Amino acid sequence: MMHWRDTRAAGDIARCRPAGCAADDHTGPMTPLDRASRRQRHATPTKHYEVGMNEPTRQTTGDLSERRGPNRRRRAPRSPARQRGSLAIIAAIAIGVVIAALGAVDLGNLFYQRRALQSIADLAALAAAQTMDDGCAKPAATAQSAARGNGFDSTASGQSMTVVCGRWDVKDNVGPSFFAGSASGAAAGSDAQLNAVQVTVTRAVPYYFLGAQRTIAATSTAEATNVGAYSIGTTLAQLQGGVVNALLNGLLGANLNLSVLSYQGLANARIRIKDLMAAANVGTVSALLSTQTTVPQLANWMLSALSQTSVANADLQTSIGALQTIVSANIPGGRTFTIGNTANSAGIFSIGLSNPQAALDATFSPFDALLVAAEIATGQTAFSLANGLNIGGLNANLQVQIIQPPVLGIGEAGIDPVTKTWRTIARTAQVRLYLNIGLGTANLPLGLLGALLPVQVNLPLSLQIAPGQAWLQSASCTASPSTCASAIGVQTGLTNLCIGDTPANMSASLPFTCSTPATLVNVANLVTIKSLVSFPADVPASQTPTLTFYGTTGGYQSTNSNGVGSVLGNALSGLGASLQQTQISLFGISLPLGPIQTALNAFLGGVLPPLLSGLDAAIVPLLQLLGVQVGESTIHDMSLTCGVSQLVY
């Protein structure tokens, strides 16, 4: 056995204990080399053997446990039973993997079939929505045809298709689909205005490994909104350059002098809503409707939109030139207004769409938009139109007060089921006209009194016209644009006529009254003849005709040919019988009528016929430009934009 002994002396070890002492017996300071040498000696101490002992040799034979050391355990050999258990576990895992793989094949096929079925439902819904009308027969047939074209036969075993027509409306219907199907599968008249189709397809898909089969279904909803744009106003044939210039100059405080051809070019031109959005630098229709603007800025936007438009305009260059003249006319800015009309603020467009983005491709007339904007900017302050009036050669002074401006209608047809009102409505203006006509004295028997004293004979008329309205009842699109149709219902405005002096307070907030007697004859303020007569001059509210327009490019139609003179003539025809309220006074003292009434009746009978015909010639175009008509309604159907079907759920 080997014996290990450290042969260093105790004194040597003691001398090395202080720090800095080298491993040998010297006591001087240690150098780095000494420290390294000391570490080497401590790591591998020198082995010394006693005298007579042989150096041990490495054992190369003997038990492996002795070579590995006394503390190492010997591993026991595995038994055959333990080896068989390991194979069972491996087999179970392998079988599970195989089953999972087979299940994955079935599930993958199931998802593939589900995806293919969804594509079939999407294509069928898109095709059906494109042919939407007031019923569901045509969309249903179109959906079946589209499905067969994509390899799906609803009559085959294990396959079925359900087509439901209804309405998609994010405002009135419940999410997440926002679709409400029609109970009968057809529109209830023209009021329901179906705009969407929901297609559900089912198919029985067999499993390869996991069972018999499973029925899968896919549902798709597509909508296509047909958007109509229209107004109540004048026809191109009734545009008169002098009247339009006088009206715009009175409304805007400008000095325009455009020709009839220029205004007709503006009336013929069409601007898309999306082009106006680009000119106004907004990204959505809702943002455009809430944009504040002025008449000069709007004219500039329309000029930019018209210059960039791709809409076919026969009078494009004429309309661009007219807008350039208006933009360069230095029109005063006036009040600001929003482009969209709301219950609290007047605007140009009344959008009757649950999804305003559907109006992107709708078009409008820049002429109509310019007139509406001018009326909004003017506000409710009365303005005078002394120029351009010729009423049977008589001298006339006209003041116009816009109580409520007109609005252009853009939207879809039908009645809103929540509000029970028409979705899209265009409205005429509500105006008050104060007309004072000098009748002359040629036929008035005043004798010597008329020769010696100045005589004034006037007929002051006050006219209030309540707004009429037109609503989009139905709109249907077909494959041929010429057979597309839109039906518009019309209600003319009510009218009140007063023969009385203009009230001193012309506030628009005050109701229209007929309380100030008209001074018909004034002889040097000595002799006055006054009368106060009030007539209703209206069209019965029960008369609500429907006008049908075919095609997508628009046109003009009128409900009837009654002019304002005809309607007012019916009211004024009873003037002679109503002169019981006429008062004659001398120096403020009332006198009996006597022969004065007879003479006055004869005089009015001679001047009223040319006066009434003059009203038709002068006032009718002016009122129509303002969006006001009495006794008739001329609808300007600007466009019908057939919606492109799109998936909504």
Buried (B, 14 or more C-beta within 10 A) or exposed (E): EEEEEEEBEEEEEEBBEEEEBBBBEEEEEBEEEBEEBBEEEEEEEEEEEEEEEEEEEEEEEEEEEEEEEEEEEEEEEEEEEEEEEEEEEEEEEEEEEEEEEBBEBBEEBBEEBBEBBBBBBBBBBBBBBBBBBBBBEBBBEBBBEBBBEBEBEBEEEEBBBBBBBBBBBEEBBEEEBBBBBBEEBBBEEBBBBBBBBBBBBBBBBEBEEBEEEBEBBBBBBBBBBBBBBBBBBBBBEBBBBBBBBBBBBBBBEBEBEBEBBBBBBBBBBBBBBBBBBBBBEBEEBBBBBBBEBBBBBBBBBBBBBBEEBEBEBEBBEBBBBBBBBBBEBEBEEBEEBBBBBEEEEBBBBBBBBBBBEBBBBBBBBBBBBBBBBBBBBBBBEBBEBEEBBEBBEBEBBBBBBBBBBBBBBBBBBBBBEEEEEBBBBBBBBBBBBBBBBBBBBEBBBBEEEBEEBEBBBBBBBBBBBBBBBBBBBBBBBEEEEEEBBBBBBBBBBBBBBBBBBBBEEBEBEEEBBBEBBBBBBBBEEEBBBBBBBBBEBBBEEEEBBBBEBEBBBBEBBBBEEBBBBBBBBBBBEEBBEBBEEBBBEEEEEEEEBEEBBEBBBEBBEBBBEEBBBBBBBBBBBBBBBBBBBBBBBBBBBBBBBBBEBBBBB
